Amino acid sequence: MTFSLNSMHLSGKEVLPLIEGGKGVAISTGLTAGAWAHAGGIGTFSAVNADSFDENGQPLPVIYEGKSRKTRFEELVHKGIAGGITQAQIAHETSAGNGRIHMNVLWEMGGAERVLHGVLEGAKGLIHGITCGAGMPFKLAPLAAQHQVYYYPIVSSGRAFRALWLRSYRKVPEWLGGVVYEDPWLAGGHNGLSNSEDPNTPENPYPRVKALRATMNEFGLHQTPIVMAGGVWFLREWRNWIDNPELGPITFQFGTRPLVTQESPISAAWKQRLLELKPGDIKLNRFSPTGFYSSAVYNDFLHELYERSDRQVAAVEQPAGDHTVAFAFGVRNRQVFVTEHDHQRIQEWQAEGFSKALHTPDATLIFVTPDKAKEIREDQLNCMGCLSQCLFSNWASNEAGTTGHKADPRSFCIQKTLQDIAHGATPEHQLMFAGHAAFRFGEDPLYANGHIPTTAELIGKITQGN
């Protein structure tokens, strides 16, 4: 049976209904976005701490000189705007006027609104749309309208879109380019699971997208496309979604598959690791300092976080119930009380070298090596405010500069690890985001014998249903 894929009017132009998923930090670039657009689709570069370059075309090192979090935060915003403008220019030149160019941001990114305004102003006319998730971006619509670009909110349910529409989007519907449904169980990176959803029980996306369409139709958005994101690999598997009156106009977003292309900036070691993945190698976890669930390759980095969290005991300030055994920790020998069983576990961990106790916001202690404790403390002190609020460092972009809660040593500095892996660090020891279908690299004929396709070659296969 012949597979056919018709073009669609998106962000002001007739293009293939194929969208490159935005991946920060410095993974979806102007080069990848431009190549995707040049092939007739919608390319997306990430404006999350995007790279700028020196006169030799090398990425400028991301170094923060400020002595306080607030001054480093200002540096981060200025660097983000400069990098975003640079990537937009590269995308525009690479696309040669084909397709469309979108910019992706996380709404919970530190300084998100300022970065959006700065990049859209500095790259006027080069960007045609904004995709935005990781939060509830109510202000996205008026911001897009101000700069006359289309906006594509990322949601994981019809309920979330309803809230966005009623509070904000209904006021500027003409710039709503589409609604991205990002499957909270299958997509890579941060996932929009709600408290009522079971992370261990994935739901079929079809009824959820059908419900989203029903919600959109209530508001007269019958012809506004839905972008299916998360778990999409071979389009032939989604044949019943295309031209389906229950779903209306559907486009497809590819986030993980473009990681292994010639234009992709990730290291050869990272690409090879992806090609070797097996089913179950991607884990949905909740270690991110954003507080969201996220999907990443289970490697040494994630393994250490799981073990760190497992070496955890409840501790109280005064004897209570079974918590009767005194335990002192820290340079001031702070005393807390733990159970007899937990005290025995603590002694075992200390004998194994996990001798440093760190307090968490949940009245527990975790135990790590002295070197890991030093690394955690240094990372917390070096915080530059890359998130609007951070569980790991307790930074918040408010007047106080803090969430008011204790920093959580069970998490990690996400800016540090994403910068490191993006710029060549060994992927096994860094956070390696990936969608849950990433194991399919190993069964995809396009990547047989280690072949790394161009973006144009990949899109050619996708349009054939492969």
Beta strands, then each sheet from edge to edge (+ up, - down):
strand 1: 8-10
strand 2: 13-15
strand 3: 18-20
strand 4: 42-46
strand 5: 100-106
strand 6: 129-133
strand 7: 150-155
strand 8: 179-182
strand 9: 189-191
strand 10: 226-229
strand 11: 250-254
strand 12: 282-285
strand 13: 293-297
strand 14: 312-314
strand 15: 325-329
strand 16: 334-338
strand 17: 356-359
strand 18: 364-368
sheet 1: 1+ 2-
sheet 2: 3+ 11+ 10+ 8+ 7+ 6+ 5+ 4+
sheet 3: 9+ 13- 12+
sheet 4: 14+ 18- 17+
sheet 5: 15+ 16-
end
